Amino acid sequence: MTDSFPRQQARTRNFSLGAPRSFQVSPDGGMVAFLRSPGGTDPVTGLWALDVASGTERLVADPAQLAGFGGEDDELEKARRERARERAAGIVGFATDDGFTVAAFTLAGRVYLAALGGEGAAAALPTRTPAADPRPDPSGRLVAYTCAGALRVVNTGTGEDRAVVDPDGAAGISFGSAEFLAAEEMDRTRGYWWAPDGGALLVARVDENPVPRWHIADPAHPQAPAREIRYPAAGTQNAEVTAFIASVRGRLTRVVWDGQAFPYLVSASWSAPGPLLVVQSRDQKELRLLSVDPATGQTAVLRADTDPVWTDIVPGVPAWTAAGAIAWTADLRGTRRLVVAAPGELAGAEPVTPDGLQVRQVLDVDGDTVLFTASAGDPTQVGLWRAGPAGLTELPLGEGVHSGRQAGGTTVAVSRRLSHAGAEVTVLRHGPAAGSAGTPAGTPAGLGIASRAERPQLPGPQPVLLAGGPRGIRTALLLPSWHEPGTGPLPVLCDPYGGPHAQRVLATRDAYWTSQWLAEQGFAVVIADGRGTPGRGPDFERAVAGDLAGPVLADQIDALHAAAEHCGDLDLTRVGIRGWSFGGYLAALAVLRAPEVFHAAVAGAPVTDWQLYDTHYTERYLGLPADSPATYEQSSLINEAGKLTRPLMLIHGLADDNVVVAHSLRLSSALLAAGRPHTVLPLTGVTHMASQEEVAENLLLLQVDFLKAALRAPAPPTAGGAAL
């Protein structure tokens, strides 16, 4: 073992380098395109294609062989990668034409086009720079992209490049790009969609001028000006988002809906039956699915979902089936269920999935078959399911966390399990009549897509999965590999995220590597998914409405006690807690409100004042600050600074444009005013992702040193500690 675990984890970008990802399947099921870097420490990702019939892989585009390799990304591309939490370099995204003949991507602001099925290197297109988000039209003859706020189209044959719609220098206006909230909170990273005939595009227009200006400075370089960003903090104005049907020659037709009542453009698509939009009200209590007439821009409501608390955005819907039905989801009797119905019948349609099967995401529609992920009873398990003419079936992949893609009767299944490290990628072939009656659930085509990722130099995690407390909080307990039961109490380290949109307790080994390394340092590590976390249905998620502090903290305490009941070696007089982002908020909250339970905390990039966080996320849970000031007060950490009696370390990246450093600085100022000692670790040049190798490595080491000192933790045995 040449590297410590923290260094290996940092060098491998959390063991993601070298692993295949971003799969797309050709319409006939004969080819799978994907991204993969050459090895476990090589961040430069290339574009690959697998021929399903022969099992042959081919490197379609190698960034190292292209002229743009090594170039610096522009600020817009850096922001896009930050929103997507993208840590790799090279080709990090691609789009294909309908026939799967070509793929377009960017490298250092230049657009490239690669032939998926033929020979020859990828070639740069004569576009303007810096370009972003290139997407071929269905025929592959044209490629659209965004540049300097404009949506442009280049002809791949003639090289003619022209603007489809251009803000003409108007400040704060852009066409074809996703605004901050869409990318950060709505899972919408794009802002335009091709018509099936390639003659027009559905285009989002974003006006950021109403959004407050914030400034991100670099105190380590005082000679550099602060970077100005537009940040829609809770209660302030959002960007104004509208949409147009734009012909490739630039004729615009406004898409009409009530933007005052429904200002959020959640998602959009354009398939053969027609364009679809999903819009949401500012209070998020109503979500509408709209059809669009491309000739007039007029919209019609196909379905309106309402909820007295909030309506959730489910990735992958709406989606058209070949028969002209629409896949959607509905929350009924505590279960998120799949609905597939014709547009005119969608409002009152019966779900095709049963009570208790919690739909998580729609992945693909292949003909009339919908591929989706769901959990049946146990939220730590995520299955891959198909619903279609053959009925409802779960692919027989066994226990674990599964996902995938499907087209043309071919499914790429991505499986992570407790039994081994890394993802297993299997190609299943259902045949050309996929989804018809009598079609088997899927048989292996004798193919797998190999991973070149490194494996952690650690004993394999063996988490004990519990359902603790009266609410059955899903909890994972990890002990040092060298610990013998009954040989002495272990200090406890709680390691949660604990908030909306993220689940930590899963039946996959990859979820626990960092926690296992922490255990090897001499801790019993407890991870818990309390109320608000996904996987257990809409009622469990909505239990944090109006209070982001009380329920999540209570559930961490219940999980801690359940773990101690299961294992008598946990020393509840020495309990630490660490976390990042919402987990950082939870860590600081724990030592402020429950110092009798938690004796030290490390809070990384914490939200400390919810009025400083963005509108779409914060207002979903706490409402508008002007309407619900009490909810913001009871969920804030600032006013509780005087309660601190335990060691607290605050860590924050000074370049963070998601949870800005003002959160930690304001809490630190309040702690200082109250005379409460604490530690602040500022990270120069670091964003919300602490991805720099040295920073990522040393952050883990410094946290462990702090917690060991605060909890008086003994050193682990040499064989289990120093080399790990």
Buried (B, 14 or more C-beta within 10 A) or exposed (E): EEBBBBBBBBBBBBBBBBBBBBBBBBEBBBBBBBBBBBBBBBBBBBBBBBBBEEEEBEEBBBBEEBEBBEBEBBEBBEBBBBBEEBBBBBBBBBBBBBBBBBBBBBBBBBBBBBBBBEEEEBBBBBBBBBBBBBBBBBBBBBBBBBBBBBBBBBBBEEEEBEBBBBBEEEEBBBBBBBBBBBBBBBBBBBBBBBBBEBBBBBBBBBBBBEBEEBEBBBEEEEEEEEEEBBBBBBBBBBBBBBBBBBBBEEEBBEBBBEBEEBBBBBBBBBBEBBBBBBBBBBEBBBBBBBBBBBEEBBBEEBBEBEBEBBBBBBBBBBBBBBEEBBBBBBBBEEBBBBBBBEBEBBBEBEBBBEEBBBBBBBBBBBBBBBBBBBBBEBBBBBBBBBBBBBEBBBBEBEBBBBBBBBBBBBBBBBBBBBEBBBBBBBBBBBBEEBBBEEBEBBEEBEBBBEBBBBBBBBBBBBBEBBBBBEBBBBBBBBBBBBBEEEEEBBBBBBBBBBBBEBBBBBBBBBBBBBBBBBBBBBBBBBBBBBBBBBBBBBEBBBBBBBBBBBBBBBBBBBBBBBBBEEBEBBBBEBBBBBBBBBBBBBBBBBBBBBBEBBBBBBBBBBBBBBBBBBBBBBBBBBBBBEEBBEBBBBBBBBEBBEBBEBBBBBBBBBBBBBBBBBBBBBBBEBBEEEEBEBBBBBBEEBBBBBBBBEBBBBBBEBBBEBBBEBBEBEEBEEEBBEBB
